[in-house]
Amino acid sequence: MPLYMDIHHMDGGVSAADVAGAHAKDVEVQGEHDVNYKDYWVDEKAGKIFCLVEAPSAEAAAEVHRQAHGLVADEIYEVHQG
């Protein structure tokens, strides 16, 4: 299955606790879309969130965010490990 990295740009910064809550919501609904949100990283000061996800398409990955909490990524890239 393809692997994607998405990037969120949050004006004014973001808290790691808020991102953890959003990630938990992703995990709750991801199965409905054959998606697996594997991990995420946060730069609180810069307001950047990076999510690593296995998904059949970029659109499926975005739909999980949309359904779970509405915070759709600003960018998404198909990536390969290694």
C-alpha positions as CSV (number, residue, x, y, z in Angstrom):
1,M,0.0,0.0,0.0
2,P,1.3,3.5,-0.8
3,L,2.9,5.5,2.0
4,Y,2.2,9.3,2.4
5,M,3.5,12.1,4.5
6,D,1.1,15.0,5.0
7,I,1.9,18.4,6.4
8,H,-0.4,20.8,8.2
9,H,0.5,24.5,8.7
10,M,-1.2,25.9,11.8
11,D,-1.0,29.7,12.2
12,G,-0.1,30.7,15.7
13,G,1.4,27.4,16.8
14,V,-0.1,24.1,17.9
15,S,0.1,22.0,21.1
16,A,1.3,18.4,21.1
17,A,-1.7,17.5,23.3
18,D,-4.1,18.9,20.7
19,V,-2.4,16.9,18.0
20,A,-2.5,13.8,20.0
21,G,-6.2,14.2,20.4
22,A,-6.7,14.7,16.6
23,H,-4.5,11.6,15.9
24,A,-6.7,9.5,18.2
25,K,-9.8,10.6,16.3
26,D,-8.0,9.6,13.0
27,V,-7.3,6.2,14.4
28,E,-11.0,5.8,15.4
29,V,-12.2,6.2,11.8
30,Q,-9.3,5.2,9.6
31,G,-10.5,1.6,9.2
32,E,-13.6,2.8,7.3
33,H,-11.2,4.0,4.6
34,D,-8.6,1.3,4.6
35,V,-6.1,3.8,6.0
36,N,-3.5,3.4,8.7
37,Y,-2.1,6.5,10.3
38,K,1.3,5.2,11.5
39,D,2.9,8.1,13.3
40,Y,3.1,11.9,13.5
41,W,5.5,14.6,14.5
42,V,4.8,18.1,15.8
43,D,6.8,21.4,15.8
44,E,4.7,23.3,18.3
45,K,6.3,26.7,17.8
46,A,6.3,26.7,14.1
47,G,2.7,25.2,14.0
48,K,3.7,22.3,11.8
49,I,2.3,18.8,12.0
50,F,3.6,15.9,9.9
51,C,1.6,12.6,9.6
52,L,2.8,9.4,8.1
53,V,0.0,7.2,6.7
54,E,-0.5,4.1,4.7
55,A,-3.5,4.7,2.4
56,P,-4.9,3.5,-1.0
57,S,-4.7,7.1,-2.1
58,A,-3.9,10.6,-0.9
59,E,-7.7,11.3,-1.1
60,A,-8.5,8.5,1.3
61,A,-5.9,9.8,3.8
62,A,-7.4,13.3,3.5
63,E,-10.9,11.9,4.0
64,V,-10.0,10.4,7.3
65,H,-8.7,13.8,8.6
66,R,-11.8,15.5,7.2
67,Q,-14.2,13.0,8.9
68,A,-12.3,12.7,12.1
69,H,-11.7,16.4,13.0
70,G,-11.8,18.6,9.9
71,L,-8.1,19.5,9.9
72,V,-7.2,18.5,6.3
73,A,-3.4,18.7,5.5
74,D,-2.1,21.6,3.4
75,E,0.3,19.3,1.6
76,I,0.6,15.5,1.0
77,Y,3.4,13.6,-0.7
78,E,3.8,9.9,-1.6
79,V,7.0,8.8,0.1
80,H,9.2,5.7,0.1
81,Q,11.1,4.6,3.2
82,G,14.9,4.3,3.0
